[in-house]
Amino acid sequence: MENTSTKTRYSDQELKEFKELITDKLNSAKDELHNLTSSLSNPNKNGTDDTAGTYKTLEDGSATLEKESINQLASRQRKFIDNLEAALVRIENKTYGICRETGKLIQKERLKAVPHATLSMEAKLKQN
């Protein structure tokens, strides 16, 4: 087995494995985003229209808070999708898994946990 510190890039086989992992995560993320956006466009599926008027103000506030929360989740999800798509481009360019700060390979374990990572742990810790 090759030592990662001497390798300059991941092999085509390794890149293929990462591509499969990222594609799976991307499909899940897109499904999740679809669920979030459809829940925004179909509020009150539970039908609270017949609730007494005194609770209406509380409900409106709660619904607004929920909408903001869903919007934030959807926004994070879109960013995650963009990052995963950018990782797929790096795989195509064979630059995937190379730290943008140190130029060294990012550890496989880190990439499996955070497949869109562009920094090695060494570089990430320096940022903090």
N, C-alpha and C positions, 0 to 999 in steps of 0.2 A: 504494500500500500504506500502511495506517495505521501510525503509529508506536505501538509498544506502550506507551510511557510516557504517552501521552495517552488511551489507552483505559482504561475503568474495568472492563470485563469482556470475555470472549471472545464472539464472535458465535455464534449458534445453530449455524451450519455448523461452526465450529471446535469447539464443544462436542460436536457429533455425531461428529466425527473422534476426539476424545478418548474419547468413550463407546465407540466401536468398539475403540480401542486397549486401553482398560481391560477391556472385556468379554473380549477375546482373552486378556489376561494373567490375568484372573480364572478363565477356563475352564482354562487351563494350570496355574494354581496349585492349583485344585481337583483336577485329575487327579493332580498331583504329591502332594498331601496324601493322596489315596485310595491311591496306590502306597505311600506311607510307612506309613499305618495298616494296610494289608493285609500289608505285610512284618512288622509287629509282631505281627499275629494269626496269621501262618503262619511261625513261626521254623523253622529247620532244614529248609528245603526241599531242601537238598543232601544230607540224610540222613547224618549223622555218627554214627548210633546204633551202628554196628559198630566204632567206634574203640576201641582198647585203653583200659582203665580209667585208666592212668597219665596220659593226656592229658585225661581228663574234667575235672579241676579247672581246667586251663588253658582248656579250651573254655568252661566255665561262666563264668569271668571274662571271657573274650573276648565271649561272648554278652551278658553283662550290660552291658559297655561299649558294645557295638554297639546294644543296646536304648536305653540312655541317649542315645546319639548320635542315633538315629532319633527318639526322643521330643523332643529339642531341635530337630531339623530340622522336625518336625511342628508344634511350638509356634510356631516362627518363621513357618512357612507359614500357620498359622491367623491370626497377627497380620497378615501380608501380605494375606491374603484380607479380613480386617476393614477394613484400611486402603483396599483397592481398593473395597470395598462402600461405605465412607464417601465415597469420591471420587465414586462414581456418584450418591449422594444430593446431593452438592454440585453435580453437573452438573444434576440435576433442579431444584434450587433456584436455578440460574444463579449460584452463588457459587464455582464451580470455578475454580481458577487464580488466586484472589486471596489474597495473602499475609496470614496471620492476624496478623502483627505490624505490617507497614508499610501494609497496605491497597492496595498496588500489585499490578499483574499480575505473576505469576511468569512468567519467560521460557519461551517455547514449547519451547526445546531442553531445559530442565530438566524440564518436564512430560513430554516424550517419553521421557526417560531414567528419571525417577522420577514416574510418573503419579499417585501418591497424595500428592505433596509438598504441604504446606500453608504452607511458608515459602519466600520468595525466597532466593536465594543471599546477598543483602545481610543479611537477617535471620538466616540460618543461620550465617554467619560471625561475627556479633555474639555468638552463643551460645557459641562456643568460647573 
